Amino acid sequence: MRMNCRKLLAALCLLGTQTLVAQDIHLSQFYETPILRNPALIGLFNGDYRVQAVYRNQWNSVTIPYQTGALSAEMKFPVGNSEDFVTAGLQFTYDRAGTARLQSVQVLPAVNYHKSLSQDKNMFLSVGFTGGIVQRQFDQTKLTFNNQYTGGQYDATAPTGEEGRLALRGYSYLDVGAGISFNSTIGENEDINYYIGAAMFHFNRPKLSFYKDALVALDPKITFNAGITFPLEERLKLIAQYNQIHMGAYSEYLGGALLGYSLYDDGLESTRAFYFGAYLRYNDAIIPSFRLDMEKYEVGITYDANISGLKPATKGVGGFELSLVFKGFLNSRNSTMEAVHCPRF
């Protein structure tokens, strides 16, 4: 039994089957990595710049923890004397999984153009693009194979039987994506903000195989995005967000809401508040969430409580996730601080 499990692990890590590669990096705080979600969503914040960092630790109770780190930065600029804006961004991610230390590193620049559609209120149509390099590798010394078991004993020096088949321990590929979004306000006082968007990633179908198998390609990924924030009382507001993914045979539906309470009597424009709520990843996890905003700084914490078929093995334990955000305005003539209308959420 042990030999079969070992071989299965090796196959999952190395073969790159369609089922395996159909899953990109997943974060419960998807709203903190807009380039990975939809490049047309970068720049939808109140400020000129924003830096976001997210760390995720998952499945400690089942296997060697899966660890994911993401760091992104965005900078928003006005276009001449118009009410259009351009946002430039950069996304870096690091992911390590399992015994074989299968890891992926992404560096993805992005750009987004926000076209103003109204002179009376915030209403923008945004088109974004991203493209960069991804590097994947694993540690072959951490794997064992059936051929290394002789007489019921494991021999690390024995041939694995994969020497003639395994072509690579690592490889790199180019990845591209594009998206579109619409961002505006509604309500008598224009105090309800919302956005909708859609994006496609991997439409260049990069090849993924440690065996140099040209038939193993990454499926295109389509995402649908939406969010709305609206006041409930003078110091109370609700933020709801939704993300939907389709990639090959895999689909994901993730949505939820946070209730925010202003720490000071500055109304809904307060930049100091705390939020609590929950998200649901359909058929997978319930995600209690907490966020604290302190003007330029934000701290977010979520925890995945597993409800999928893996629950007996995980005992309901899922993934812990921490995010840190820093944002603000530039002290320059190119700042968006004085802009009458500006894309934000």
C-alpha positions as a Markdown table, in Angstrom:
| # | Residue | x | y | z |
|---|---|---|---|---|
| 1 | Met | 0.0 | 0.0 | 0.0 |
| 2 | Arg | 2.8 | 2.4 | 0.9 |
| 3 | Met | 4.5 | 1.8 | -2.5 |
| 4 | Asn | 1.2 | 2.6 | -4.4 |
| 5 | Cys | 0.7 | 5.8 | -2.5 |
| 6 | Arg | 4.3 | 6.9 | -3.2 |
| 7 | Lys | 3.9 | 6.2 | -6.8 |
| 8 | Leu | 0.6 | 8.1 | -6.9 |
| 9 | Leu | 2.2 | 11.1 | -5.3 |
| 10 | Ala | 5.0 | 11.1 | -7.9 |
| 11 | Ala | 2.5 | 10.8 | -10.7 |
| 12 | Leu | 0.4 | 13.7 | -9.4 |
| 13 | Cys | 3.4 | 16.0 | -9.0 |
| 14 | Leu | 5.1 | 15.1 | -12.3 |
| 15 | Leu | 2.7 | 14.1 | -15.0 |
| 16 | Gly | 0.8 | 17.4 | -15.1 |
| 17 | Thr | -2.6 | 15.8 | -15.9 |
| 18 | Gln | -5.5 | 18.1 | -17.0 |
| 19 | Thr | -7.2 | 17.7 | -13.6 |
| 20 | Leu | -4.1 | 18.8 | -11.7 |
| 21 | Val | -3.1 | 21.8 | -13.9 |
| 22 | Ala | -6.7 | 23.0 | -14.0 |
| 23 | Gln | -6.2 | 24.7 | -10.7 |
| 24 | Asp | -4.3 | 28.0 | -10.3 |
| 25 | Ile | -3.2 | 29.6 | -7.1 |
| 26 | His | -6.3 | 30.1 | -4.8 |
| 27 | Leu | -6.7 | 32.7 | -2.2 |
| 28 | Ser | -9.7 | 33.3 | 0.0 |
| 29 | Gln | -9.0 | 37.0 | 0.1 |
| 30 | Phe | -9.3 | 37.1 | -3.7 |
| 31 | Tyr | -10.1 | 40.9 | -3.6 |
| 32 | Glu | -6.5 | 41.6 | -2.4 |
| 33 | Thr | -4.9 | 40.2 | -5.6 |
| 34 | Pro | -6.8 | 42.0 | -8.5 |
| 35 | Ile | -4.2 | 41.1 | -11.2 |
| 36 | Leu | -4.8 | 37.4 | -10.6 |
| 37 | Arg | -8.5 | 38.0 | -10.5 |
| 38 | Asn | -9.0 | 40.4 | -13.4 |
| 39 | Pro | -6.3 | 42.9 | -14.6 |
| 40 | Ala | -9.2 | 45.4 | -15.3 |
| 41 | Leu | -9.9 | 45.6 | -11.6 |
| 42 | Ile | -6.5 | 47.2 | -10.7 |
| 43 | Gly | -6.8 | 50.9 | -9.7 |
| 44 | Leu | -10.3 | 50.6 | -8.2 |
| 45 | Phe | -9.4 | 52.1 | -4.9 |
| 46 | Asn | -9.3 | 55.5 | -3.2 |
| 47 | Gly | -5.7 | 56.6 | -3.6 |
| 48 | Asp | -2.8 | 56.9 | -6.1 |
| 49 | Tyr | -0.9 | 53.8 | -5.0 |
| 50 | Arg | -1.6 | 50.5 | -3.2 |
| 51 | Val | 0.7 | 47.7 | -2.1 |
| 52 | Gln | -0.8 | 44.4 | -1.0 |
| 53 | Ala | 0.7 | 41.3 | 0.6 |
| 54 | Val | -1.1 | 38.0 | 1.3 |
| 55 | Tyr | 0.2 | 34.9 | 3.0 |
| 56 | Arg | -1.7 | 31.6 | 3.1 |
| 57 | Asn | -1.0 | 28.4 | 5.1 |
| 58 | Gln | -3.2 | 25.4 | 4.2 |
| 59 | Trp | -3.9 | 21.7 | 5.2 |
| 60 | Asn | -1.5 | 21.4 | 8.2 |
| 61 | Ser | -3.7 | 18.5 | 9.4 |
| 62 | Val | -3.4 | 16.4 | 6.3 |
| 63 | Thr | 0.1 | 16.7 | 4.8 |
| 64 | Ile | 3.0 | 19.0 | 4.6 |
| 65 | Pro | 1.4 | 22.5 | 4.6 |
| 66 | Tyr | 0.7 | 24.2 | 1.3 |
| 67 | Gln | 2.1 | 27.7 | 1.5 |
| 68 | Thr | 1.3 | 30.6 | -0.8 |
| 69 | Gly | 2.6 | 34.2 | -0.8 |
| 70 | Ala | 1.5 | 37.1 | -3.0 |
| 71 | Leu | 2.8 | 40.6 | -3.3 |
| 72 | Ser | 1.3 | 43.2 | -5.6 |
| 73 | Ala | 1.6 | 46.9 | -6.3 |
| 74 | Glu | -0.5 | 49.4 | -8.2 |
| 75 | Met | 0.0 | 53.0 | -9.3 |
| 76 | Lys | -2.8 | 55.2 | -10.8 |
| 77 | Phe | -2.2 | 58.2 | -13.0 |
| 78 | Pro | -4.5 | 60.8 | -14.6 |
| 79 | Val | -4.4 | 61.1 | -18.4 |
| 80 | Gly | -3.8 | 64.7 | -19.4 |
| 81 | Asn | -6.6 | 67.0 | -18.6 |
| 82 | Ser | -9.3 | 64.4 | -19.2 |
| 83 | Glu | -11.1 | 62.3 | -16.6 |
| 84 | Asp | -9.4 | 59.1 | -17.8 |
| 85 | Phe | -6.8 | 57.2 | -15.8 |
| 86 | Val | -4.2 | 54.6 | -16.3 |
| 87 | Thr | -3.1 | 52.1 | -13.6 |
| 88 | Ala | 0.2 | 50.1 | -13.8 |
| 89 | Gly | 0.6 | 47.1 | -11.6 |
| 90 | Leu | 2.9 | 44.2 | -10.8 |
| 91 | Gln | 2.0 | 40.9 | -9.2 |
| 92 | Phe | 4.5 | 38.4 | -7.6 |
| 93 | Thr | 3.4 | 35.1 | -6.3 |
| 94 | Tyr | 5.1 | 32.1 | -4.7 |
| 95 | Asp | 3.5 | 28.7 | -4.1 |
| 96 | Arg | 4.9 | 25.5 | -2.6 |
| 97 | Ala | 2.9 | 22.3 | -2.2 |
| 98 | Gly | 3.4 | 18.8 | -0.9 |
| 99 | Thr | 6.3 | 16.4 | -0.2 |
| 100 | Ala | 8.0 | 17.0 | -3.5 |
| 101 | Arg | 8.1 | 20.8 | -2.8 |
| 102 | Leu | 6.3 | 21.5 | -6.1 |
| 103 | Gln | 6.7 | 25.2 | -6.4 |
| 104 | Ser | 5.5 | 27.9 | -8.7 |
| 105 | Val | 6.8 | 31.5 | -9.0 |
| 106 | Gln | 4.9 | 34.1 | -11.0 |
| 107 | Val | 6.0 | 37.7 | -12.1 |
| 108 | Leu | 3.1 | 39.4 | -13.9 |
| 109 | Pro | 3.2 | 43.1 | -14.9 |
| 110 | Ala | -0.2 | 44.6 | -15.7 |
| 111 | Val | -1.8 | 47.8 | -17.1 |
| 112 | Asn | -5.3 | 49.1 | -17.0 |
| 113 | Tyr | -7.0 | 52.0 | -18.9 |
| 114 | His | -10.0 | 53.6 | -17.2 |
| 115 | Lys | -12.2 | 55.4 | -19.6 |
| 116 | Ser | -14.6 | 57.9 | -18.1 |
| 117 | Leu | -18.2 | 57.6 | -19.4 |
| 118 | Ser | -19.9 | 60.4 | -17.5 |
| 119 | Gln | -19.1 | 64.0 | -16.6 |
| 120 | Asp | -21.7 | 64.0 | -13.8 |
| 121 | Lys | -20.5 | 61.0 | -11.7 |
| 122 | Asn | -18.1 | 58.2 | -11.3 |
| 123 | Met | -18.6 | 55.9 | -14.3 |
| 124 | Phe | -15.7 | 54.1 | -15.8 |
| 125 | Leu | -15.1 | 51.3 | -18.4 |
| 126 | Ser | -11.8 | 49.7 | -17.8 |
| 127 | Val | -9.7 | 47.4 | -20.0 |
| 128 | Gly | -6.7 | 45.6 | -18.5 |
| 129 | Phe | -3.9 | 43.3 | -19.7 |
| 130 | Thr | -1.3 | 41.2 | -17.9 |
| 131 | Gly | 1.5 | 39.0 | -19.1 |
| 132 | Gly | 4.7 | 37.7 | -17.6 |
| 133 | Ile | 6.7 | 34.6 | -16.8 |
| 134 | Val | 6.0 | 31.6 | -14.6 |
| 135 | Gln | 8.6 | 29.2 | -13.3 |
| 136 | Arg | 7.8 | 25.7 | -11.9 |
| 137 | Gln | 10.1 | 23.2 | -10.3 |
| 138 | Phe | 10.2 | 20.3 | -7.7 |
| 139 | Asp | 12.7 | 18.4 | -5.6 |
| 140 | Gln | 13.1 | 15.0 | -7.1 |
| 141 | Thr | 15.1 | 13.8 | -4.0 |
| 142 | Lys | 11.9 | 14.0 | -1.9 |
| 143 | Leu | 10.1 | 11.4 | -4.0 |
| 144 | Thr | 10.3 | 7.6 | -3.9 |
| 145 | Phe | 9.3 | 5.1 | -6.5 |
| 146 | Asn | 8.2 | 1.5 | -6.7 |
| 147 | Asn | 11.5 | 0.5 | -8.3 |
| 148 | Gln | 13.4 | 1.6 | -5.2 |
| 149 | Tyr | 11.7 | -1.0 | -3.1 |
| 150 | Thr | 13.4 | -4.4 | -3.2 |
| 151 | Gly | 12.4 | -7.3 | -0.9 |
| 152 | Gly | 10.1 | -5.0 | 1.0 |
| 153 | Gln | 13.0 | -2.6 | 1.8 |
| 154 | Tyr | 13.5 | 0.9 | 0.5 |
| 155 | Asp | 16.9 | 1.7 | -1.2 |
| 156 | Ala | 17.4 | 5.4 | -2.0 |
| 157 | Thr | 20.4 | 4.5 | -4.2 |
| 158 | Ala | 18.3 | 2.2 | -6.5 |
| 159 | Pro | 17.3 | 3.5 | -9.9 |
| 160 | Thr | 13.9 | 5.1 | -9.9 |
| 161 | Gly | 12.9 | 3.9 | -13.4 |
| 162 | Glu | 12.1 | 7.4 | -14.4 |
| 163 | Glu | 15.6 | 8.4 | -15.5 |
| 164 | Gly | 14.8 | 7.9 | -19.2 |
| 165 | Arg | 11.4 | 9.5 | -19.0 |
| 166 | Leu | 11.7 | 12.5 | -16.7 |
| 167 | Ala | 13.1 | 15.3 | -18.9 |
| 168 | Leu | 13.0 | 18.3 | -16.5 |
| 169 | Arg | 13.1 | 19.2 | -12.9 |
| 170 | Gly | 11.9 | 22.7 | -13.7 |
| 171 | Tyr | 10.6 | 24.8 | -16.6 |
| 172 | Ser | 9.3 | 28.3 | -17.4 |
| 173 | Tyr | 6.6 | 29.6 | -19.6 |
| 174 | Leu | 4.9 | 32.8 | -20.6 |
| 175 | Asp | 1.4 | 33.5 | -19.4 |
| 176 | Val | -1.0 | 36.2 | -20.5 |
| 177 | Gly | -4.5 | 37.5 | -19.6 |
| 178 | Ala | -6.9 | 40.3 | -20.3 |
| 179 | Gly | -10.1 | 41.6 | -18.7 |
| 180 | Ile | -12.8 | 44.3 | -18.8 |
| 181 | Ser | -14.8 | 45.9 | -16.0 |
| 182 | Phe | -17.4 | 48.6 | -15.4 |
| 183 | Asn | -17.3 | 50.7 | -12.2 |
| 184 | Ser | -19.9 | 53.3 | -11.2 |
| 185 | Thr | -22.2 | 54.7 | -8.4 |
| 186 | Ile | -25.9 | 54.7 | -7.9 |
| 187 | Gly | -28.4 | 56.0 | -5.3 |
| 188 | Glu | -29.8 | 59.4 | -4.5 |
| 189 | Asn | -26.5 | 60.6 | -3.0 |
| 190 | Glu | -24.3 | 58.5 | -5.3 |
| 191 | Asp | -23.2 | 56.6 | -2.2 |
| 192 | Ile | -23.5 | 53.1 | -3.5 |
| 193 | Asn | -20.4 | 51.9 | -5.4 |
| 194 | Tyr | -20.4 | 48.8 | -7.5 |
| 195 | Tyr | -18.3 | 47.0 | -10.2 |
| 196 | Ile | -18.8 | 44.1 | -12.6 |
| 197 | Gly | -16.1 | 42.5 | -14.7 |
| 198 | Ala | -14.9 | 39.4 | -16.6 |
| 199 | Ala | -11.5 | 38.2 | -17.7 |
| 200 | Met | -9.7 | 35.4 | -19.5 |
| 201 | Phe | -6.3 | 34.0 | -18.5 |
| 202 | His | -4.0 | 31.5 | -20.2 |
| 203 | Phe | -5.4 | 32.1 | -23.6 |
| 204 | Asn | -2.0 | 31.4 | -25.1 |
| 205 | Arg | -2.4 | 27.8 | -23.6 |
| 206 | Pro | 1.2 | 27.4 | -22.2 |
| 207 | Lys | 2.6 | 23.9 | -22.1 |
| 208 | Leu | 2.9 | 22.3 | -18.6 |
| 209 | Ser | 4.9 | 19.1 | -18.3 |
| 210 | Phe | 8.0 | 17.9 | -16.6 |
| 211 | Tyr | 8.2 | 15.2 | -19.3 |
| 212 | Lys | 8.2 | 17.8 | -22.2 |
| 213 | Asp | 4.8 | 16.5 | -23.3 |
| 214 | Ala | 3.4 | 18.9 | -25.8 |
| 215 | Leu | -0.1 | 17.6 | -25.3 |
| 216 | Val | -0.3 | 18.8 | -21.7 |
| 217 | Ala | -1.5 | 22.5 | -22.0 |
| 218 | Leu | -3.0 | 24.8 | -19.4 |
| 219 | Asp | -6.7 | 25.3 | -20.0 |
| 220 | Pro | -7.9 | 28.9 | -20.5 |
| 221 | Lys | -9.5 | 30.3 | -17.3 |
| 222 | Ile | -12.5 | 32.6 | -17.4 |
| 223 | Thr | -13.5 | 34.7 | -14.4 |
| 224 | Phe | -16.6 | 36.7 | -13.5 |
| 225 | Asn | -16.3 | 39.4 | -10.8 |
| 226 | Ala | -18.7 | 41.7 | -9.0 |
| 227 | Gly | -18.8 | 43.9 | -5.9 |
| 228 | Ile | -21.0 | 46.4 | -4.2 |
| 229 | Thr | -20.7 | 48.7 | -1.2 |
| 230 | Phe | -23.6 | 50.6 | 0.3 |
| 231 | Pro | -24.6 | 52.4 | 3.5 |
| 232 | Leu | -26.9 | 50.9 | 6.1 |
| 233 | Glu | -26.6 | 53.7 | 8.7 |
| 234 | Glu | -24.5 | 56.7 | 9.4 |
| 235 | Arg | -21.5 | 54.7 | 10.5 |
| 236 | Leu | -22.4 | 51.3 | 9.2 |
| 237 | Lys | -21.9 | 49.9 | 5.6 |
| 238 | Leu | -21.9 | 46.6 | 3.8 |
| 239 | Ile | -19.3 | 45.4 | 1.3 |
| 240 | Ala | -20.2 | 42.3 | -0.8 |
| 241 | Gln | -18.0 | 40.7 | -3.3 |
| 242 | Tyr | -18.2 | 37.7 | -5.6 |
| 243 | Asn | -15.8 | 35.8 | -7.8 |
| 244 | Gln | -16.5 | 32.9 | -10.2 |
| 245 | Ile | -14.0 | 30.8 | -12.1 |
| 246 | His | -14.2 | 28.3 | -14.9 |
| 247 | Met | -11.2 | 26.4 | -16.1 |
| 248 | Gly | -11.5 | 23.2 | -18.0 |
| 249 | Ala | -13.6 | 20.8 | -15.9 |
| 250 | Tyr | -13.1 | 22.9 | -12.8 |
| 251 | Ser | -15.5 | 25.6 | -11.5 |
| 252 | Glu | -15.4 | 27.7 | -8.4 |
| 253 | Tyr | -18.0 | 30.0 | -6.9 |
| 254 | Leu | -16.8 | 32.3 | -4.0 |
| 255 | Gly | -18.8 | 35.1 | -2.5 |
| 256 | Gly | -19.7 | 36.8 | 0.7 |
| 257 | Ala | -20.0 | 40.1 | 2.6 |
| 258 | Leu | -18.3 | 42.2 | 5.3 |
| 259 | Leu | -20.2 | 44.5 | 7.7 |
| 260 | Gly | -18.1 | 47.7 | 8.4 |
| 261 | Tyr | -18.4 | 50.0 | 11.4 |
| 262 | Ser | -16.6 | 53.4 | 11.4 |
| 263 | Leu | -14.3 | 53.9 | 14.4 |
| 264 | Tyr | -14.9 | 57.7 | 14.3 |
| 265 | Asp | -17.9 | 59.8 | 13.6 |
| 266 | Asp | -16.9 | 60.7 | 10.1 |
| 267 | Gly | -19.7 | 59.0 | 8.3 |
| 268 | Leu | -19.2 | 56.6 | 5.5 |
| 269 | Glu | -16.2 | 58.4 | 4.3 |
| 270 | Ser | -14.2 | 57.4 | 7.4 |
| 271 | Thr | -10.9 | 55.8 | 6.6 |
| 272 | Arg | -10.8 | 54.1 | 10.0 |
| 273 | Ala | -13.1 | 51.2 | 10.5 |
| 274 | Phe | -13.3 | 47.5 | 11.3 |
| 275 | Tyr | -15.2 | 44.9 | 9.3 |
| 276 | Phe | -16.4 | 41.4 | 10.0 |
| 277 | Gly | -18.3 | 38.8 | 8.0 |
| 278 | Ala | -17.9 | 35.6 | 6.1 |
| 279 | Tyr | -17.5 | 34.2 | 2.6 |
| 280 | Leu | -18.5 | 30.8 | 1.1 |
| 281 | Arg | -16.5 | 28.8 | -1.4 |
| 282 | Tyr | -19.3 | 26.6 | -2.7 |
| 283 | Asn | -19.0 | 22.9 | -1.7 |
| 284 | Asp | -15.6 | 23.6 | -0.2 |
| 285 | Ala | -15.3 | 26.0 | 2.7 |
| 286 | Ile | -17.0 | 28.6 | 5.0 |
| 287 | Ile | -14.6 | 31.5 | 5.5 |
| 288 | Pro | -15.0 | 33.8 | 8.5 |
| 289 | Ser | -13.4 | 37.1 | 7.8 |
| 290 | Phe | -12.1 | 40.2 | 9.7 |
| 291 | Arg | -10.5 | 43.4 | 8.5 |
| 292 | Leu | -9.2 | 46.5 | 10.2 |
| 293 | Asp | -8.7 | 49.8 | 8.3 |
| 294 | Met | -6.5 | 52.5 | 9.7 |
| 295 | Glu | -6.4 | 55.1 | 7.0 |
| 296 | Lys | -3.3 | 54.1 | 5.0 |
| 297 | Tyr | -3.1 | 50.6 | 6.5 |
| 298 | Glu | -5.3 | 47.6 | 6.3 |
| 299 | Val | -5.0 | 44.2 | 8.0 |
| 300 | Gly | -7.2 | 41.2 | 7.0 |
| 301 | Ile | -7.6 | 37.8 | 8.5 |
| 302 | Thr | -9.6 | 34.8 | 7.1 |
| 303 | Tyr | -9.8 | 31.2 | 8.0 |
| 304 | Asp | -11.2 | 28.4 | 5.8 |
| 305 | Ala | -13.4 | 25.9 | 7.7 |
| 306 | Asn | -13.5 | 22.9 | 5.4 |
| 307 | Ile | -16.9 | 21.5 | 4.4 |
| 308 | Ser | -15.9 | 19.5 | 1.4 |
| 309 | Gly | -15.6 | 15.7 | 1.0 |
| 310 | Leu | -12.1 | 16.1 | 2.5 |
| 311 | Lys | -13.6 | 17.2 | 5.8 |
| 312 | Pro | -13.1 | 13.7 | 7.5 |
| 313 | Ala | -9.4 | 13.9 | 6.8 |
| 314 | Thr | -8.9 | 17.6 | 7.6 |
| 315 | Lys | -11.3 | 17.5 | 10.6 |
| 316 | Gly | -12.7 | 20.8 | 9.3 |
| 317 | Val | -9.3 | 22.4 | 9.4 |
| 318 | Gly | -8.5 | 24.4 | 6.3 |
| 319 | Gly | -6.3 | 27.4 | 5.5 |
| 320 | Phe | -5.2 | 30.5 | 7.5 |
| 321 | Glu | -4.7 | 33.7 | 5.5 |
| 322 | Leu | -3.3 | 37.1 | 6.4 |
| 323 | Ser | -3.2 | 40.2 | 4.3 |
| 324 | Leu | -1.5 | 43.6 | 4.7 |
| 325 | Val | -2.4 | 46.6 | 2.6 |
| 326 | Phe | -0.7 | 50.0 | 2.3 |
| 327 | Lys | -2.2 | 52.8 | 0.2 |
| 328 | Gly | -2.2 | 56.5 | -0.1 |
| 329 | Phe | -1.9 | 59.6 | -2.3 |
| 330 | Leu | 1.2 | 61.1 | -3.9 |
| 331 | Asn | 2.4 | 64.6 | -3.0 |
| 332 | Ser | 2.7 | 65.7 | -6.6 |
| 333 | Arg | 0.7 | 67.3 | -9.5 |
| 334 | Asn | -0.1 | 63.8 | -10.9 |
| 335 | Ser | -2.1 | 62.9 | -7.8 |
| 336 | Thr | -5.7 | 61.8 | -8.1 |
| 337 | Met | -6.6 | 63.4 | -4.7 |
| 338 | Glu | -8.3 | 66.4 | -6.2 |
| 339 | Ala | -10.0 | 64.6 | -9.0 |
| 340 | Val | -13.7 | 65.2 | -9.1 |
| 341 | His | -14.3 | 61.7 | -10.5 |
| 342 | Cys | -12.0 | 58.7 | -10.1 |
| 343 | Pro | -12.4 | 54.9 | -10.3 |
| 344 | Arg | -12.8 | 53.5 | -6.8 |
| 345 | Phe | -14.5 | 50.9 | -4.8 |
